[in-house]
Amino acid sequence: MAAIRTKRDPQTYTFPGFGSEKFPNLMLRGAGDLDNWHLKVYEQKHEGYVAMKAALKMEPVAVTEEVKASGIRGRGGAGFPAGLKWSFMPKDTADRKFTRYLVCNGDEGEPGTFKDRVILEYNPHQLIEGMIIAGWAMQCQIGYVYIRGEFLWLIEKLEAALQQARDAGYLGKNILGTGWDFDILVHRGAGAYICGEETALLNSLEGRRGEPRVKPPFPAARGAFGQPTTINNVETLAAVPPILRMGGAEYAKIGTPKNTGTRIFGVSGHIKRPGIYELPLGTPMNFLVEELAGGSSTGKKIKAIIPGGASAPMFDAKDFDCPLDFDVMKSRGSMAGSGGLIVMDEDTCMVQATLRLIRFYAHESCGQCTPCREGCNWLEMILYRIEHGEGRMEDLDLIASLTPRIGLRTLCPLGDAACGPMDSALQKFRHEFEHHITHKTCYTTGSRLLSTVGSH
């Protein structure tokens, strides 16, 4: 196996005030410790595999009930209760035996999102421990970590950590004398954003083209290789060991009643202290941005924040006080999404920013569904025209008529993801689009727009 890197790539992460009552460190224990991927370090410093050993002495259904009691919701974006999802896994019957699969979604490809890779780099054993506990609870036989192929240095560490767990008897045959067999394999993706959607991920895992499947059947009934499958995000599974250590009821006291526990938020953009922050759900967004992350890095006012990864509708200043939880953010017209906050100051051209986002979705559409395949490309072409001085006022009405024909009309949420930033940008910053069209100059910079439409 290739040598494991012991030095970080030149990228800065911020780990503020963890371990205190106000900022409980549950998923990022050992963050910043380059040796924490070693089994001995994880066990000696961070109560490693204590929760797993306790879980293996419990009935599988009791483990699931403990996760239900914690109230934890999936951290991948949808926010579906994790314990309830586990309970969907069918049981063996007299006339049918299943091979049950557990799949960890590590295909972190949402622009502005970089939380899962930090868990994988600094705390791979906590993820492995969480997967073993989840596998026991659902009586799975095989686990997969589907990981983004570009994360080569993370894959090296994860593979090494998995081998350490096998050598310790935590994976493989007859784990710790329980009679239960379970192993975890790593599957590298090929850089397709669409494979972050669970059924496209399953197709890719099986060696097929990464395209979403028609549902039903849902993965719990017919998932990987036609067998019952549960798919959870990296962060969700990494939260399982602390839930078992402290107990579901105690975990549920963190955060808010319907949004329990801590979550990892990634902050990037025009911000003084970009990085990741593990905070209780319900923490006000402006406290994270202004107090912890230091506010604007340019000295300019913050104009917009994308609060949940690139697919989340933008917030303007009137919503910067929004609590970071699934329900309130939805009620205010956005979503918690992947937990990635992208901060934009007042010098940001919202036309250009929106074009960059739409260009990403147009490029990453798998092409299976016509509304997404055609609609995202049309949005990109219209925005490109506006950004380069060839826009018409009727283009804004054309955009407004296109997005309802894309959203909720596709097999997966990629089309919806493109509509989120598009609709919110046009609603909150329409004057910038109109200025581009009427004055042929950028509203923010005042610069003349260069017409290159013919070369697009």
Beta strands, then each sheet from edge to edge (+ up, - down):
strand 1: 101-106
strand 2: 142-147
strand 3: 183-188
strand 4: 229-233
strand 5: 255-256
strand 6: 259-260
strand 7: 262-269
strand 8: 275-280
strand 9: 302-306
strand 10: 340-345
sheet 1: 3+ 2+ 1+ 4+
sheet 2: 5+ 6-
sheet 3: 8+ 7- 10- 9+
end
